[in-house]
Amino acid sequence: MTGWQRVKVVVNLLNLTTLAGLLVALIGRAKLSRGPRGLLYGTGYRLGFPVAGAFTLGNVVLTKHDRSYFDNSPALVRHEERHSWQYFCLIGLPMLPLYGLGAAWSFLRTGCPASRNPFERLAGLADGGYNERPLRPLFRRA
């Protein structure tokens, strides 16, 4: 880990997002293991929410899949790590309602919660497995 990655690990612990991720992993009965760059993987996550291949809380990346899902998807790991930096930059839990607003805005404009969500765009749409959808006709002129 780099020095900044160590700082991110500490800050995301202090801002409670990694602790929230560990709690969600516990509730979802995910198996925890160390990932690269200060990430923790929670695999075998059993709750149906959120509907995503993987999602990040602090430095914890959760998925219903097994460890090979991450090991075989370095672009996805980079995408999820960028989300961990977003928690760092937004001082933690404020990221959750802001992400929700971004998803709602994106859904309104494109019918997809990720395509115009600024958090997903900054994390890299393609790396996260998303396709950029066109704007709905109402928003094309605006």
N, C-alpha and C positions, 0 to 999 in steps of 0.2 A: 504494500500500500504506500501511496505517496503521503507526504505530510498533509496536504489538503484533504485527501480522502480520510485520514485519521481525524482531522478537525470535523469533517462532515459526520463521521460516526459519533463523535462526542456531542456535537450540537443536536443531531437528531435524537440522541438519547435524552438530552436536557429539554428539548422542546416537546417531548413525550410522543413523537410520532413513531419512533421505533418501538417504544413500549406498547403503543396501541397496536402496532403490527404484530408484536409477540402475543398480545392478548387475543387478537383476531385469529392468529394461527392456532392458539390453544383451543379456542371455541370451535374452530373449523377442523380440529384434530389433524392439523398438518404436521408433517415430520420436518424438523428444522435441520439444516446443514449449512456450513459456511460456503459462500460463493466468493467470487473475485471482488476486489476493490472495496472491501468492507460490507458487502451485501450478505444478507442471510436469506437462504431459500426456504420457503415453506411449501413442501410438495405434498400431494395427496389431500389438498384442501377440499373439504366435503360440503361446504355450504354453497348454495346456488347463486349467491349474490356476492359481488357484482358479476354480471355476465361478461366474462372476459377470459382470454387465454391465460393472462397473468395480470396481476395488479400489485401496486407497491404502496406500502405504508411505512414512511421513514426509510429505513434501510432493509426492510423485510419485503421480499418479493414472493407473492403467494400464487400458487397454481394448483389445479386439480390433477395435473400430470405428474409424472415422476421426474427425477433429477435429470434424466437424459433430455427432457424438453429444453432445459437451459443449456446443457452441455452441447447440444446440437444446434443451438440458435444464438450465436454470438451477437448478431444484430439486435435481437430481442433483449438480451442482457444489457447491451449499451442503452437501448431505449428505456428500460426500467431503471437503470442507474441514473439516467438523466432526470427521471421523476424523483429519485431520492435527493438529487441536488435541488429540485424545485421545493421540496419540503425544507431543506436547509435555507434556501434564499427567502422563503416566506415565513420563516420562524415557526414552522410546524403546522399545527392543526388548522390555521386559516386556509391552508391549501385545499382542504376538503370542500367547504362551501364555494370557494372560488372555482375549483374544478367543476363542481356541479353547475355553476352559472355558465362556465365555458361549454359544458356538454349541452346544456339547454339552448344556448345561443347557436351552437353548431347544428343541433337537431332542427331548430326553427329554420335555419338558412339552407340546410342541405338534406335533411331527413336522416342524418347520421350524427351520433353524438361525438364522434372523433374528428371528422374531416375538417371542421373549422374551429375546433377547440384549441385555443392558443397553447394549452399545456401539452396536448398531443402533438401539435405542430412543432413546438420547441423540442420535444423529445424525439422527433423524427417519425413522421407518419409511416413511411415505408419500413423502417426498422421495427416498428410496433405491429406490422402486419396489416396496416390500414391502407386503403386506396382513397385518394382525394376525390370526393364527389363534387359534381358541379353545383353551383348555386341554383336554388329553385327560381322559377321565372320571376316571381315577385321581387327578388333581390338582385336580379341581374342588372336592372337599370339604376339601382340606388348606388 
